[in-house]
């Protein structure tokens, strides 16, 4: 497995995860394990500081979230990312969180990334091929598709876990429809002021929503609007 930083990448990645533990962002052993397994440096543009706790521009008016946000979302979804479960990552960007999901649900599960910029889809597949999730991509339990994430990905629905990596003015109905009873979605909602909302679908199909924390994400929008810079 190659690293951009001359062999010390794995150590730096581990240090990043340990720092998030020290700050109390990560308390879950499983999330520590997956974030140590999937090296963030493989999923950020060359020449950017991979292990700094801040979001990074990845081109096409898109960003990769800061490590603490990824850690927060993984912890919120951990119970819904058990081996054999189905997970959907909307706005999958460079593929980092999709690779984490795939690692958690394993070869018997399904992890789907949906991204509406085809160039990012192609780049994310190359990133995943260099990562510890490569065998899951090859085996077909992990896949990334070009499409409008607001429509979800019906083919492998319903999903135990849905993560949305861009802020929607309101929660897209197709995503609620594709959430399995007992499933959970984590999605930033709002325009100027945004909250990370946790959406739980109860076993009777009813939905309960709570705000987890205030956040700042790029808008969940159409491909054309995104490329024009909103």
DATAWO-V6113 format. One record per backbone hydrogen bond with DSSP energy under -0.5 kcal/mol. NH is the residue of the N-H (numbers start at 1). CO is the residue of the C=O. If there is no record, write none. Layout:
[[NH,CO] [NH,CO]]
This chain:
[[6,3] [8,5] [12,8] [13,9] [14,10] [15,11] [16,12] [17,13] [18,14] [19,15] [20,16] [21,17] [22,18] [23,19] [24,21] [25,20] [26,20] [27,25] [32,28] [33,29] [34,30] [35,31] [36,32] [37,33] [38,34] [39,37] [40,38] [42,39] [43,40] [44,41] [48,45] [50,48] [52,49] [54,52] [56,64] [58,62] [59,62] [62,59] [64,56] [69,66] [70,66] [71,67] [72,68] [73,69] [74,70] [75,71] [76,72] [77,73] [78,74] [78,75] [80,77] [81,78] [84,105] [85,82] [87,110] [88,161] [89,112] [90,88] [90,163] [91,114] [92,114] [95,92] [99,95] [100,96] [101,97] [102,98] [103,99] [104,100] [105,101] [106,102] [109,106] [110,85] [111,141] [112,87] [113,143] [114,89] [115,145] [118,116] [120,117] [121,117] [122,118] [123,119] [124,120] [125,121] [126,122] [127,123] [128,124] [129,125] [130,126] [130,127] [131,127] [131,128] [134,131] [136,133] [137,133] [138,134] [139,135] [140,136] [140,137] [141,136] [142,136] [143,111] [145,113] [147,115] [147,145] [149,147] [151,148] [152,149] [156,153] [157,154] [158,178] [159,178] [160,86] [161,86] [162,184] [163,88] [164,186] [165,90] [167,218] [168,188] [175,172] [176,172] [177,173] [178,174] [179,176] [180,159] [182,201] [183,180] [184,160] [185,199] [186,162] [187,197] [188,164] [189,195] [190,168] [194,192] [194,215] [195,189] [196,213] [197,187] [197,195] [198,210] [199,185] [199,197] [200,198] [200,208] [201,183] [201,199] [202,200] [202,206] [205,202] [208,200] [210,198] [212,196] [213,196] [215,194] [220,167] [221,219] [226,222] [227,223] [228,224] [229,226] [230,225]]
